[in-house]
């Protein structure tokens, strides 16, 4: 009995669990040399990670004096003691170990990994801080449900967008084309996950046909996650009447008229017809499909012509108001006449002056008055055109008359200027000293023999 030795406590423990003996000896040695924590600070940060990604936990020491650092999980199990990993979870890997830092990575993060992780520093007294790992889960599915696949213009339809199994709850936004709309959201929680459903009530019109309605998710774990549905809207026809001939101007009596009716709708209009409002269609009117033709307009064709089109949604129409005007009136051209002006010669007393005549052909314009028959015209275009023609003709005539008058005045002025003055002849010599006219003539005749030359002076 006395020869048998009892195993010691540590030895017995080591014999029962040999793997724990080195760790126990390490802890005992570390405890024996724990330094004081004066001036040392333990630092770490919270970590946010998307499910399935890698989280990195860092325990750092400021002003380190070689104190021991270790990392514990939320269940306070040691993950790393210095650079040794007691926890048998291969997802934890040592990234960096030094006297001032212990950095560990956790791969393939899941919701179960969320929680507080503790950094401990063996000082006197010991220091401990924690970091929180937050795991984000993006929505699993994003689906738009629409009340009606095909809506009718003017109806209000309901659309629902659902984002399932996210963490945290998502925010849903609606867009129609580039315009943001407002919906109503509801949040449901299932365990640690959230499901969000947003409802949108939308009144549709024909302009919404083919426009995308977009459901967009705002979530920190994902960017640009969206889905869309294209609206399909049915609407009654939109009708338009166009004038093919005459292309421009007035519809006049005796001329042709051609109209075309165009209709667009969803579904495409299947029935289209022409009619005359408040009266019967004239017999000479030819209707061929969407075209209406009147080959020879007259005043009896005046009225409103309507094109009607219909589809499964409803009926629409467009009107064309016809007013037939009188045929165009021709204005006669201005006539030109020629007048002759004669100048009567001037006679000086006691002197016979040869008569001088000047004949000038001066053009003058004579305007014939044309009377235009007045007629009713509801369109101001024809009346304005006729007035503009009258004004142009009158203006031209006035300009020609003024020009002719100016030319006549210039010619007369030059003529009188050339024939103005006093004529002196040698036959009048001696008239100043004569007592009477006979003596003057005798003196003048006698003077003719002594004169060397007759001269005539013109001033």
Secondary structure by P-SEA (a helix, b strand, c coil): ccccccccaaaaaaaacccaaaaaaaaaaaaaaccccccbbbbbbbbbbcccbbbbbbbbbccccccbbbbbccccccccccccccccccccccccccccbbbbbbcccccccbbbbbbbbbcccbbbbbbbbbbbbcccbbbbbbccccccccbbbbbbbbbcccccbbbbbbbcccbbbbbbbbbbbcccbbbbbbbbbbbbccccccbbbbbbbbcccccccbbbbbbbbbbcbbbbbbbcccccccccccbbbbbbbbbbccccccccccccccccccccccccccbbbbcccccccbbbbbbbbbccccccbbbbbbbbbccbbbbbbbbbbbbbbbbbbbbcccccccbbbbbbbbbbbbbcbbbbbbbbbccaaaaaaaaaaaaaaaaaaaaaaaaaaaaaaaaaaaaaaaacccccccccccccccccaaaaaaaaaaacccccbbbbbcc
